[in-house]
Amino acid sequence: MSTNELEITTGGLSYKVSDLSPEAQQQVTNLRYVESEIARLNAQLAVYETARGTYKTVLKDLLPKTAQ
């Protein structure tokens, strides 16, 4: 087995992707895509949360210090 061979592990068992059926290989591709999209969205969410915190801080600094 090549050291570059892609393997998946599920239920405590490891499988070489190249040994799986075409249908199973497609599901591996689907899972990899979805996992990369989740990671991308989580990174995007982190940016938005940082921006939200910054906007709140700036707004707080801009508000009058005493209520009218």
Predicted model as a PDB file, atoms N, CA, C, CB and O in Angstrom, pLDDT in the B-factor column:
MODEL        1                                                                  
ATOM      1  N   MET A   1       0.849  -1.180   0.000  1.00 45.00           N  
ATOM      2  CA  MET A   1       0.000   0.000   0.000  1.00 45.00           C  
ATOM      3  C   MET A   1       0.888   1.235   0.000  1.00 45.00           C  
ATOM      4  CB  MET A   1      -0.962   0.003   1.222  1.00 45.00           C  
ATOM      5  O   MET A   1       1.856   1.318   0.757  1.00 45.00           O  
ATOM      6  N   SER A   2       0.553   2.184  -0.848  1.00 50.00           N  
ATOM      7  CA  SER A   2       1.269   3.447  -0.917  1.00 50.00           C  
ATOM      8  C   SER A   2       0.980   4.274   0.331  1.00 50.00           C  
ATOM      9  CB  SER A   2       0.880   4.226  -2.189  1.00 50.00           C  
ATOM     10  O   SER A   2      -0.115   4.209   0.890  1.00 50.00           O  
ATOM     11  N   THR A   3       1.961   5.044   0.755  1.00 60.00           N  
ATOM     12  CA  THR A   3       1.739   5.890   1.922  1.00 60.00           C  
ATOM     13  C   THR A   3       0.783   7.032   1.596  1.00 60.00           C  
ATOM     14  CB  THR A   3       3.069   6.446   2.437  1.00 60.00           C  
ATOM     15  O   THR A   3       0.257   7.677   2.503  1.00 60.00           O  
ATOM     16  N   ASN A   4       0.548   7.292   0.287  1.00 74.00           N  
ATOM     17  CA  ASN A   4      -0.369   8.344  -0.125  1.00 74.00           C  
ATOM     18  C   ASN A   4      -1.794   7.830  -0.326  1.00 74.00           C  
ATOM     19  CB  ASN A   4       0.126   8.985  -1.400  1.00 74.00           C  
ATOM     20  O   ASN A   4      -2.684   8.597  -0.694  1.00 74.00           O  
ATOM     21  N   GLU A   5      -2.012   6.555  -0.089  1.00 88.00           N  
ATOM     22  CA  GLU A   5      -3.335   5.952  -0.266  1.00 88.00           C  
ATOM     23  C   GLU A   5      -4.325   6.554   0.716  1.00 88.00           C  
ATOM     24  CB  GLU A   5      -3.267   4.426  -0.086  1.00 88.00           C  
ATOM     25  O   GLU A   5      -4.080   6.574   1.923  1.00 88.00           O  
ATOM     26  N   LEU A   6      -5.441   7.043   0.200  1.00 93.00           N  
ATOM     27  CA  LEU A   6      -6.471   7.629   1.048  1.00 93.00           C  
ATOM     28  C   LEU A   6      -7.228   6.516   1.761  1.00 93.00           C  
ATOM     29  CB  LEU A   6      -7.440   8.510   0.217  1.00 93.00           C  
ATOM     30  O   LEU A   6      -7.678   5.553   1.140  1.00 93.00           O  
ATOM     31  N   GLU A   7      -7.359   6.667   3.073  1.00 95.00           N  
ATOM     32  CA  GLU A   7      -8.123   5.724   3.884  1.00 95.00           C  
ATOM     33  C   GLU A   7      -9.192   6.479   4.649  1.00 95.00           C  
ATOM     34  CB  GLU A   7      -7.201   4.946   4.855  1.00 95.00           C  
ATOM     35  O   GLU A   7      -9.051   7.662   4.958  1.00 95.00           O  
ATOM     36  N   ILE A   8     -10.253   5.771   4.943  1.00 95.00           N  
ATOM     37  CA  ILE A   8     -11.284   6.314   5.830  1.00 95.00           C  
ATOM     38  C   ILE A   8     -11.441   5.347   6.994  1.00 95.00           C  
ATOM     39  CB  ILE A   8     -12.654   6.528   5.073  1.00 95.00           C  
ATOM     40  O   ILE A   8     -11.191   4.148   6.867  1.00 95.00           O  
ATOM     41  N   THR A   9     -11.856   5.887   8.119  1.00 95.00           N  
ATOM     42  CA  THR A   9     -12.093   5.064   9.299  1.00 95.00           C  
ATOM     43  C   THR A   9     -13.488   5.372   9.801  1.00 95.00           C  
ATOM     44  CB  THR A   9     -11.022   5.320  10.409  1.00 95.00           C  
ATOM     45  O   THR A   9     -13.854   6.530  10.001  1.00 95.00           O  
ATOM     46  N   THR A  10     -14.247   4.335   9.997  1.00 93.00           N  
ATOM     47  CA  THR A  10     -15.588   4.483  10.547  1.00 93.00           C  
ATOM     48  C   THR A  10     -15.919   3.232  11.351  1.00 93.00           C  
ATOM     49  CB  THR A  10     -16.641   4.721   9.419  1.00 93.00           C  
ATOM     50  O   THR A  10     -15.587   2.115  10.954  1.00 93.00           O  
ATOM     51  N   GLY A  11     -16.560   3.434  12.456  1.00 95.00           N  
ATOM     52  CA  GLY A  11     -16.915   2.295  13.303  1.00 95.00           C  
ATOM     53  C   GLY A  11     -15.714   1.508  13.785  1.00 95.00           C  
ATOM     54  O   GLY A  11     -15.812   0.311  14.053  1.00 95.00           O  
ATOM     55  N   GLY A  12     -14.554   2.198  13.896  1.00 96.00           N  
ATOM     56  CA  GLY A  12     -13.341   1.536  14.363  1.00 96.00           C  
ATOM     57  C   GLY A  12     -12.631   0.718  13.294  1.00 96.00           C  
ATOM     58  O   GLY A  12     -11.626   0.074  13.591  1.00 96.00           O  
ATOM     59  N   LEU A  13     -13.125   0.726  12.058  1.00 96.00           N  
ATOM     60  CA  LEU A  13     -12.501  -0.010  10.965  1.00 96.00           C  
ATOM     61  C   LEU A  13     -11.968   0.964   9.928  1.00 96.00           C  
ATOM     62  CB  LEU A  13     -13.501  -0.991  10.322  1.00 96.00           C  
ATOM     63  O   LEU A  13     -12.589   1.991   9.653  1.00 96.00           O  
ATOM     64  N   SER A  14     -10.810   0.637   9.350  1.00 97.00           N  
ATOM     65  CA  SER A  14     -10.211   1.470   8.305  1.00 97.00           C  
ATOM     66  C   SER A  14     -10.366   0.792   6.958  1.00 97.00           C  
ATOM     67  CB  SER A  14      -8.718   1.745   8.602  1.00 97.00           C  
ATOM     68  O   SER A  14     -10.285  -0.431   6.846  1.00 97.00           O  
ATOM     69  N   TYR A  15     -10.593   1.611   5.930  1.00 97.00           N  
ATOM     70  CA  TYR A  15     -10.790   1.107   4.573  1.00 97.00           C  
ATOM     71  C   TYR A  15      -9.969   1.944   3.599  1.00 97.00           C  
ATOM     72  CB  TYR A  15     -12.294   1.131   4.184  1.00 97.00           C  
ATOM     73  O   TYR A  15      -9.903   3.166   3.729  1.00 97.00           O  
ATOM     74  N   LYS A  16      -9.345   1.289   2.625  1.00 97.00           N  
ATOM     75  CA  LYS A  16      -8.713   2.012   1.537  1.00 97.00           C  
ATOM     76  C   LYS A  16      -9.826   2.447   0.590  1.00 97.00           C  
ATOM     77  CB  LYS A  16      -7.631   1.133   0.802  1.00 97.00           C  
ATOM     78  O   LYS A  16     -10.651   1.638   0.167  1.00 97.00           O  
ATOM     79  N   VAL A  17      -9.835   3.721   0.268  1.00 97.00           N  
ATOM     80  CA  VAL A  17     -10.896   4.243  -0.593  1.00 97.00           C  
ATOM     81  C   VAL A  17     -10.879   3.544  -1.950  1.00 97.00           C  
ATOM     82  CB  VAL A  17     -10.745   5.765  -0.775  1.00 97.00           C  
ATOM     83  O   VAL A  17     -11.932   3.276  -2.528  1.00 97.00           O  
ATOM     84  N   SER A  18      -9.693   3.252  -2.453  1.00 96.00           N  
ATOM     85  CA  SER A  18      -9.597   2.613  -3.771  1.00 96.00           C  
ATOM     86  C   SER A  18     -10.205   1.210  -3.789  1.00 96.00           C  
ATOM     87  CB  SER A  18      -8.142   2.540  -4.205  1.00 96.00           C  
ATOM     88  O   SER A  18     -10.520   0.689  -4.858  1.00 96.00           O  
ATOM     89  N   ASP A  19     -10.373   0.597  -2.619  1.00 97.00           N  
ATOM     90  CA  ASP A  19     -10.981  -0.736  -2.538  1.00 97.00           C  
ATOM     91  C   ASP A  19     -12.504  -0.681  -2.422  1.00 97.00           C  
ATOM     92  CB  ASP A  19     -10.410  -1.494  -1.352  1.00 97.00           C  
ATOM     93  O   ASP A  19     -13.165  -1.717  -2.491  1.00 97.00           O  
ATOM     94  N   LEU A  20     -13.061   0.505  -2.249  1.00 97.00           N  
ATOM     95  CA  LEU A  20     -14.508   0.638  -2.072  1.00 97.00           C  
ATOM     96  C   LEU A  20     -15.230   0.621  -3.413  1.00 97.00           C  
ATOM     97  CB  LEU A  20     -14.838   1.929  -1.316  1.00 97.00           C  
ATOM     98  O   LEU A  20     -14.631   0.856  -4.463  1.00 97.00           O  
ATOM     99  N   SER A  21     -16.508   0.343  -3.357  1.00 97.00           N  
ATOM    100  CA  SER A  21     -17.331   0.375  -4.566  1.00 97.00           C  
ATOM    101  C   SER A  21     -17.407   1.805  -5.078  1.00 97.00           C  
ATOM    102  CB  SER A  21     -18.755  -0.188  -4.292  1.00 97.00           C  
ATOM    103  O   SER A  21     -17.176   2.749  -4.322  1.00 97.00           O  
ATOM    104  N   PRO A  22     -17.729   1.973  -6.360  1.00 97.00           N  
ATOM    105  CA  PRO A  22     -17.882   3.339  -6.885  1.00 97.00           C  
ATOM    106  C   PRO A  22     -18.905   4.162  -6.101  1.00 97.00           C  
ATOM    107  CB  PRO A  22     -18.291   3.287  -8.350  1.00 97.00           C  
ATOM    108  O   PRO A  22     -18.718   5.362  -5.898  1.00 97.00           O  
ATOM    109  N   GLU A  23     -19.969   3.525  -5.668  1.00 98.00           N  
ATOM    110  CA  GLU A  23     -20.992   4.228  -4.896  1.00 98.00           C  
ATOM    111  C   GLU A  23     -20.436   4.695  -3.555  1.00 98.00           C  
ATOM    112  CB  GLU A  23     -22.212   3.325  -4.676  1.00 98.00           C  
ATOM    113  O   GLU A  23     -20.697   5.820  -3.129  1.00 98.00           O  
ATOM    114  N   ALA A  24     -19.673   3.833  -2.892  1.00 97.00           N  
ATOM    115  CA  ALA A  24     -19.062   4.195  -1.606  1.00 97.00           C  
ATOM    116  C   ALA A  24     -18.018   5.291  -1.810  1.00 97.00           C  
ATOM    117  CB  ALA A  24     -18.416   2.953  -0.935  1.00 97.00           C  
ATOM    118  O   ALA A  24     -17.909   6.206  -0.994  1.00 97.00           O  
ATOM    119  N   GLN A  25     -17.249   5.200  -2.897  1.00 97.00           N  
ATOM    120  CA  GLN A  25     -16.269   6.242  -3.198  1.00 97.00           C  
ATOM    121  C   GLN A  25     -16.955   7.586  -3.424  1.00 97.00           C  
ATOM    122  CB  GLN A  25     -15.441   5.858  -4.430  1.00 97.00           C  
ATOM    123  O   GLN A  25     -16.432   8.624  -3.017  1.00 97.00           O  
ATOM    124  N   GLN A  26     -18.113   7.576  -4.064  1.00 97.00           N  
ATOM    125  CA  GLN A  26     -18.858   8.817  -4.275  1.00 97.00           C  
ATOM    126  C   GLN A  26     -19.312   9.407  -2.947  1.00 97.00           C  
ATOM    127  CB  GLN A  26     -20.069   8.570  -5.185  1.00 97.00           C  
ATOM    128  O   GLN A  26     -19.298  10.625  -2.768  1.00 97.00           O  
ATOM    129  N   GLN A  27     -19.715   8.546  -2.016  1.00 97.00           N  
ATOM    130  CA  GLN A  27     -20.122   9.041  -0.699  1.00 97.00           C  
ATOM    131  C   GLN A  27     -18.933   9.628   0.063  1.00 97.00           C  
ATOM    132  CB  GLN A  27     -20.765   7.911   0.120  1.00 97.00           C  
ATOM    133  O   GLN A  27     -19.091  10.606   0.793  1.00 97.00           O  
ATOM    134  N   VAL A  28     -17.758   9.044  -0.099  1.00 97.00           N  
ATOM    135  CA  VAL A  28     -16.542   9.605   0.503  1.00 97.00           C  
ATOM    136  C   VAL A  28     -16.290  10.997  -0.079  1.00 97.00           C  
ATOM    137  CB  VAL A  28     -15.308   8.670   0.255  1.00 97.00           C  
ATOM    138  O   VAL A  28     -15.974  11.934   0.655  1.00 97.00           O  
ATOM    139  N   THR A  29     -16.431  11.127  -1.387  1.00 97.00           N  
ATOM    140  CA  THR A  29     -16.268  12.426  -2.045  1.00 97.00           C  
ATOM    141  C   THR A  29     -17.289  13.416  -1.502  1.00 97.00           C  
ATOM    142  CB  THR A  29     -16.415  12.289  -3.579  1.00 97.00           C  
ATOM    143  O   THR A  29     -16.947  14.560  -1.203  1.00 97.00           O  
ATOM    144  N   ASN A  30     -18.532  12.987  -1.372  1.00 98.00           N  
ATOM    145  CA  ASN A  30     -19.584  13.851  -0.833  1.00 98.00           C  
ATOM    146  C   ASN A  30     -19.252  14.305   0.592  1.00 98.00           C  
ATOM    147  CB  ASN A  30     -20.936  13.118  -0.851  1.00 98.00           C  
ATOM    148  O   ASN A  30     -19.399  15.482   0.921  1.00 98.00           O  
ATOM    149  N   LEU A  31     -18.811  13.380   1.422  1.00 96.00           N  
ATOM    150  CA  LEU A  31     -18.460  13.709   2.799  1.00 96.00           C  
ATOM    151  C   LEU A  31     -17.296  14.689   2.859  1.00 96.00           C  
ATOM    152  CB  LEU A  31     -18.114  12.443   3.573  1.00 96.00           C  
ATOM    153  O   LEU A  31     -17.322  15.642   3.638  1.00 96.00           O  
ATOM    154  N   ARG A  32     -16.277  14.459   2.039  1.00 96.00           N  
ATOM    155  CA  ARG A  32     -15.122  15.362   2.023  1.00 96.00           C  
ATOM    156  C   ARG A  32     -15.555  16.765   1.603  1.00 96.00           C  
ATOM    157  CB  ARG A  32     -14.025  14.830   1.068  1.00 96.00           C  
ATOM    158  O   ARG A  32     -15.090  17.753   2.172  1.00 96.00           O  
ATOM    159  N   TYR A  33     -16.435  16.857   0.619  1.00 98.00           N  
ATOM    160  CA  TYR A  33     -16.925  18.161   0.170  1.00 98.00           C  
ATOM    161  C   TYR A  33     -17.691  18.867   1.288  1.00 98.00           C  
ATOM    162  CB  TYR A  33     -17.823  18.000  -1.070  1.00 98.00           C  
ATOM    163  O   TYR A  33     -17.454  20.041   1.573  1.00 98.00           O  
ATOM    164  N   VAL A  34     -18.608  18.136   1.915  1.00 98.00           N  
ATOM    165  CA  VAL A  34     -19.428  18.721   2.970  1.00 98.00           C  
ATOM    166  C   VAL A  34     -18.553  19.154   4.146  1.00 98.00           C  
ATOM    167  CB  VAL A  34     -20.502  17.720   3.438  1.00 98.00           C  
ATOM    168  O   VAL A  34     -18.764  20.226   4.713  1.00 98.00           O  
ATOM    169  N   GLU A  35     -17.581  18.335   4.511  1.00 98.00           N  
ATOM    170  CA  GLU A  35     -16.694  18.688   5.619  1.00 98.00           C  
ATOM    171  C   GLU A  35     -15.871  19.933   5.287  1.00 98.00           C  
ATOM    172  CB  GLU A  35     -15.763  17.513   5.953  1.00 98.00           C  
ATOM    173  O   GLU A  35     -15.645  20.770   6.161  1.00 98.00           O  
ATOM    174  N   SER A  36     -15.425  20.065   4.046  1.00 98.00           N  
ATOM    175  CA  SER A  36     -14.665  21.262   3.672  1.00 98.00           C  
ATOM    176  C   SER A  36     -15.568  22.493   3.664  1.00 98.00           C  
ATOM    177  CB  SER A  36     -14.008  21.077   2.290  1.00 98.00           C  
ATOM    178  O   SER A  36     -15.123  23.581   4.029  1.00 98.00           O  
ATOM    179  N   GLU A  37     -16.821  22.341   3.257  1.00 98.00           N  
ATOM    180  CA  GLU A  37     -17.763  23.461   3.283  1.00 98.00           C  
ATOM    181  C   GLU A  37     -18.083  23.882   4.717  1.00 98.00           C  
ATOM    182  CB  GLU A  37     -19.054  23.088   2.544  1.00 98.00           C  
ATOM    183  O   GLU A  37     -18.191  25.074   5.005  1.00 98.00           O  
ATOM    184  N   ILE A  38     -18.235  22.915   5.610  1.00 98.00           N  
ATOM    185  CA  ILE A  38     -18.480  23.229   7.018  1.00 98.00           C  
ATOM    186  C   ILE A  38     -17.291  23.997   7.581  1.00 98.00           C  
ATOM    187  CB  ILE A  38     -18.735  21.938   7.840  1.00 98.00           C  
ATOM    188  O   ILE A  38     -17.478  24.978   8.301  1.00 98.00           O  
ATOM    189  N   ALA A  39     -16.078  23.570   7.267  1.00 98.00           N  
ATOM    190  CA  ALA A  39     -14.879  24.273   7.735  1.00 98.00           C  
ATOM    191  C   ALA A  39     -14.839  25.686   7.173  1.00 98.00           C  
ATOM    192  CB  ALA A  39     -13.603  23.505   7.334  1.00 98.00           C  
ATOM    193  O   ALA A  39     -14.506  26.628   7.893  1.00 98.00           O  
ATOM    194  N   ARG A  40     -15.173  25.847   5.897  1.00 98.00           N  
ATOM    195  CA  ARG A  40     -15.180  27.166   5.266  1.00 98.00           C  
ATOM    196  C   ARG A  40     -16.218  28.070   5.936  1.00 98.00           C  
ATOM    197  CB  ARG A  40     -15.470  27.042   3.750  1.00 98.00           C  
ATOM    198  O   ARG A  40     -15.943  29.234   6.227  1.00 98.00           O  
ATOM    199  N   LEU A  41     -17.400  27.528   6.174  1.00 98.00           N  
ATOM    200  CA  LEU A  41     -18.456  28.312   6.814  1.00 98.00           C  
ATOM    201  C   LEU A  41     -18.102  28.668   8.253  1.00 98.00           C  
ATOM    202  CB  LEU A  41     -19.770  27.547   6.781  1.00 98.00           C  
ATOM    203  O   LEU A  41     -18.421  29.765   8.712  1.00 98.00           O  
ATOM    204  N   ASN A  42     -17.451  27.763   8.965  1.00 98.00           N  
ATOM    205  CA  ASN A  42     -17.019  28.069  10.329  1.00 98.00           C  
ATOM    206  C   ASN A  42     -15.987  29.189  10.333  1.00 98.00           C  
ATOM    207  CB  ASN A  42     -16.443  26.818  11.004  1.00 98.00           C  
ATOM    208  O   ASN A  42     -16.010  30.047  11.216  1.00 98.00           O  
ATOM    209  N   ALA A  43     -15.093  29.189   9.368  1.00 98.00           N  
ATOM    210  CA  ALA A  43     -14.110  30.270   9.260  1.00 98.00           C  
ATOM    211  C   ALA A  43     -14.808  31.583   8.943  1.00 98.00           C  
ATOM    212  CB  ALA A  43     -13.058  29.948   8.178  1.00 98.00           C  
ATOM    213  O   ALA A  43     -14.465  32.628   9.495  1.00 98.00           O  
ATOM    214  N   GLN A  44     -15.778  31.524   8.060  1.00 98.00           N  
ATOM    215  CA  GLN A  44     -16.548  32.718   7.706  1.00 98.00           C  
ATOM    216  C   GLN A  44     -17.318  33.226   8.930  1.00 98.00           C  
ATOM    217  CB  GLN A  44     -17.525  32.413   6.536  1.00 98.00           C  
ATOM    218  O   GLN A  44     -17.358  34.430   9.181  1.00 98.00           O  
ATOM    219  N   LEU A  45     -17.915  32.330   9.673  1.00 98.00           N  
ATOM    220  CA  LEU A  45     -18.642  32.696  10.883  1.00 98.00           C  
ATOM    221  C   LEU A  45     -17.714  33.375  11.886  1.00 98.00           C  
ATOM    222  CB  LEU A  45     -19.294  31.458  11.514  1.00 98.00           C  
ATOM    223  O   LEU A  45     -18.105  34.354  12.522  1.00 98.00           O  
ATOM    224  N   ALA A  46     -16.503  32.875  12.033  1.00 98.00           N  
ATOM    225  CA  ALA A  46     -15.542  33.489  12.950  1.00 98.00           C  
ATOM    226  C   ALA A  46     -15.253  34.930  12.542  1.00 98.00           C  
ATOM    227  CB  ALA A  46     -14.237  32.675  12.988  1.00 98.00           C  
ATOM    228  O   ALA A  46     -15.128  35.806  13.399  1.00 98.00           O  
ATOM    229  N   VAL A  47     -15.147  35.179  11.245  1.00 98.00           N  
ATOM    230  CA  VAL A  47     -14.928  36.544  10.756  1.00 98.00           C  
ATOM    231  C   VAL A  47     -16.114  37.422  11.120  1.00 98.00           C  
ATOM    232  CB  VAL A  47     -14.703  36.552   9.225  1.00 98.00           C  
ATOM    233  O   VAL A  47     -15.936  38.537  11.610  1.00 98.00           O  
ATOM    234  N   TYR A  48     -17.320  36.928  10.883  1.00 98.00           N  
ATOM    235  CA  TYR A  48     -18.523  37.707  11.180  1.00 98.00           C  
ATOM    236  C   TYR A  48     -18.670  37.977  12.673  1.00 98.00           C  
ATOM    237  CB  TYR A  48     -19.758  36.983  10.664  1.00 98.00           C  
ATOM    238  O   TYR A  48     -19.070  39.072  13.069  1.00 98.00           O  
ATOM    239  N   GLU A  49     -18.352  36.991  13.498  1.00 98.00           N  
ATOM    240  CA  GLU A  49     -18.448  37.183  14.943  1.00 98.00           C  
ATOM    241  C   GLU A  49     -17.433  38.222  15.418  1.00 98.00           C  
ATOM    242  CB  GLU A  49     -18.231  35.850  15.679  1.00 98.00           C  
ATOM    243  O   GLU A  49     -17.730  39.025  16.303  1.00 98.00           O  
ATOM    244  N   THR A  50     -16.242  38.206  14.833  1.00 98.00           N  
ATOM    245  CA  THR A  50     -15.239  39.208  15.164  1.00 98.00           C  
ATOM    246  C   THR A  50     -15.720  40.593  14.751  1.00 98.00           C  
ATOM    247  CB  THR A  50     -13.901  38.880  14.485  1.00 98.00           C  
ATOM    248  O   THR A  50     -15.594  41.555  15.509  1.00 98.00           O  
ATOM    249  N   ALA A  51     -16.265  40.685  13.558  1.00 98.00           N  
ATOM    250  CA  ALA A  51     -16.786  41.973  13.085  1.00 98.00           C  
ATOM    251  C   ALA A  51     -17.911  42.463  13.989  1.00 98.00           C  
ATOM    252  CB  ALA A  51     -17.286  41.856  11.633  1.00 98.00           C  
ATOM    253  O   ALA A  51     -17.959  43.645  14.330  1.00 98.00           O  
ATOM    254  N   ARG A  52     -18.804  41.580  14.374  1.00 98.00           N  
ATOM    255  CA  ARG A  52     -19.914  41.959  15.254  1.00 98.00           C  
ATOM    256  C   ARG A  52     -19.391  42.521  16.568  1.00 98.00           C  
ATOM    257  CB  ARG A  52     -20.830  40.752  15.523  1.00 98.00           C  
ATOM    258  O   ARG A  52     -19.876  43.542  17.056  1.00 98.00           O  
ATOM    259  N   GLY A  53     -18.402  41.850  17.133  1.00 98.00           N  
ATOM    260  CA  GLY A  53     -17.818  42.327  18.388  1.00 98.00           C  
ATOM    261  C   GLY A  53     -17.186  43.701  18.230  1.00 98.00           C  
ATOM    262  O   GLY A  53     -17.311  44.558  19.104  1.00 98.00           O  
ATOM    263  N   THR A  54     -16.512  43.899  17.115  1.00 98.00           N  
ATOM    264  CA  THR A  54     -15.899  45.201  16.848  1.00 98.00           C  
ATOM    265  C   THR A  54     -16.960  46.272  16.682  1.00 98.00           C  
ATOM    266  CB  THR A  54     -15.017  45.137  15.599  1.00 98.00           C  
ATOM    267  O   THR A  54     -16.827  47.361  17.241  1.00 98.00           O  
ATOM    268  N   TYR A  55     -18.000  45.987  15.932  1.00 98.00           N  
ATOM    269  CA  TYR A  55     -19.078  46.961  15.730  1.00 98.00           C  
ATOM    270  C   TYR A  55     -19.735  47.324  17.058  1.00 98.00           C  
ATOM    271  CB  TYR A  55     -20.132  46.407  14.752  1.00 98.00           C  
ATOM    272  O   TYR A  55     -20.041  48.491  17.300  1.00 98.00           O  
ATOM    273  N   LYS A  56     -19.953  46.332  17.919  1.00 98.00           N  
ATOM    274  CA  LYS A  56     -20.551  46.603  19.226  1.00 98.00           C  
ATOM    275  C   LYS A  56     -19.657  47.517  20.061  1.00 98.00           C  
ATOM    276  CB  LYS A  56     -20.810  45.289  19.977  1.00 98.00           C  
ATOM    277  O   LYS A  56     -20.134  48.452  20.705  1.00 98.00           O  
ATOM    278  N   THR A  57     -18.366  47.238  20.041  1.00 98.00           N  
ATOM    279  CA  THR A  57     -17.423  48.048  20.802  1.00 98.00           C  
ATOM    280  C   THR A  57     -17.403  49.483  20.292  1.00 98.00           C  
ATOM    281  CB  THR A  57     -16.023  47.443  20.731  1.00 98.00           C  
ATOM    282  O   THR A  57     -17.425  50.426  21.084  1.00 98.00           O  
ATOM    283  N   VAL A  58     -17.361  49.649  18.993  1.00 98.00           N  
ATOM    284  CA  VAL A  58     -17.356  50.989  18.406  1.00 98.00           C  
ATOM    285  C   VAL A  58     -18.656  51.711  18.740  1.00 98.00           C  
ATOM    286  CB  VAL A  58     -17.158  50.916  16.876  1.00 98.00           C  
ATOM    287  O   VAL A  58     -18.634  52.886  19.106  1.00 98.00           O  
ATOM    288  N   LEU A  59     -19.788  51.020  18.617  1.00 98.00           N  
ATOM    289  CA  LEU A  59     -21.077  51.634  18.943  1.00 98.00           C  
ATOM    290  C   LEU A  59     -21.102  52.074  20.401  1.00 98.00           C  
ATOM    291  CB  LEU A  59     -22.232  50.655  18.661  1.00 98.00           C  
ATOM    292  O   LEU A  59     -21.537  53.184  20.706  1.00 98.00           O  
ATOM    293  N   LYS A  60     -20.646  51.223  21.290  1.00 96.00           N  
ATOM    294  CA  LYS A  60     -20.626  51.558  22.720  1.00 96.00           C  
ATOM    295  C   LYS A  60     -19.814  52.822  22.951  1.00 96.00           C  
ATOM    296  CB  LYS A  60     -20.046  50.391  23.550  1.00 96.00           C  
ATOM    297  O   LYS A  60     -20.210  53.682  23.737  1.00 96.00           O  
ATOM    298  N   ASP A  61     -18.672  52.938  22.266  1.00 96.00           N  
ATOM    299  CA  ASP A  61     -17.826  54.126  22.411  1.00 96.00           C  
ATOM    300  C   ASP A  61     -18.496  55.375  21.844  1.00 96.00           C  
ATOM    301  CB  ASP A  61     -16.485  53.902  21.719  1.00 96.00           C  
ATOM    302  O   ASP A  61     -18.194  56.484  22.283  1.00 96.00           O  
ATOM    303  N   LEU A  62     -19.391  55.216  20.889  1.00 96.00           N  
ATOM    304  CA  LEU A  62     -20.052  56.351  20.255  1.00 96.00           C  
ATOM    305  C   LEU A  62     -21.306  56.808  20.992  1.00 96.00           C  
ATOM    306  CB  LEU A  62     -20.405  56.003  18.843  1.00 96.00           C  
ATOM    307  O   LEU A  62     -21.775  57.925  20.775  1.00 96.00           O  
ATOM    308  N   LEU A  63     -21.849  55.965  21.855  1.00 95.00           N  
ATOM    309  CA  LEU A  63     -23.067  56.316  22.575  1.00 95.00           C  
ATOM    310  C   LEU A  63     -22.763  57.318  23.679  1.00 95.00           C  
ATOM    311  CB  LEU A  63     -23.728  55.064  23.160  1.00 95.00           C  
ATOM    312  O   LEU A  63     -21.669  57.313  24.243  1.00 95.00           O  
ATOM    313  N   PRO A  64     -23.724  58.174  23.985  1.00 94.00           N  
ATOM    314  CA  PRO A  64     -23.531  59.121  25.099  1.00 94.00           C  
ATOM    315  C   PRO A  64     -23.276  58.336  26.393  1.00 94.00           C  
ATOM    316  CB  PRO A  64     -24.784  60.064  25.261  1.00 94.00           C  
ATOM    317  O   PRO A  64     -23.809  57.245  26.594  1.00 94.00           O  
ATOM    318  N   LYS A  65     -22.458  58.917  27.248  1.00 89.00           N  
ATOM    319  CA  LYS A  65     -22.078  58.227  28.487  1.00 89.00           C  
ATOM    320  C   LYS A  65     -23.190  58.284  29.539  1.00 89.00           C  
ATOM    321  CB  LYS A  65     -20.797  58.841  29.056  1.00 89.00           C  
ATOM    322  O   LYS A  65     -23.184  57.508  30.495  1.00 89.00           O  
ATOM    323  N   THR A  66     -24.143  59.204  29.360  1.00 85.00           N  
ATOM    324  CA  THR A  66     -25.275  59.269  30.286  1.00 85.00           C  
ATOM    325  C   THR A  66     -26.560  59.174  29.481  1.00 85.00           C  
ATOM    326  CB  THR A  66     -25.244  60.581  31.136  1.00 85.00           C  
ATOM    327  O   THR A  66     -26.658  59.698  28.371  1.00 85.00           O  
ATOM    328  N   ALA A  67     -27.535  58.500  30.058  1.00 72.00           N  
ATOM    329  CA  ALA A  67     -28.838  58.380  29.390  1.00 72.00           C  
ATOM    330  C   ALA A  67     -29.573  59.692  29.467  1.00 72.00           C  
ATOM    331  CB  ALA A  67     -29.685  57.256  30.015  1.00 72.00           C  
ATOM    332  O   ALA A  67     -29.432  60.425  30.446  1.00 72.00           O  
ATOM    333  N   GLN A  68     -30.356  60.001  28.455  1.00 68.00           N  
ATOM    334  CA  GLN A  68     -31.112  61.255  28.442  1.00 68.00           C  
ATOM    335  C   GLN A  68     -32.486  61.085  29.013  1.00 68.00           C  
ATOM    336  CB  GLN A  68     -31.214  61.797  27.048  1.00 68.00           C  
ATOM    337  O   GLN A  68     -33.252  62.047  29.075  1.00 68.00           O  
TER     338      GLN A  68                                                      
ENDMDL                                                                          
END                                                                             
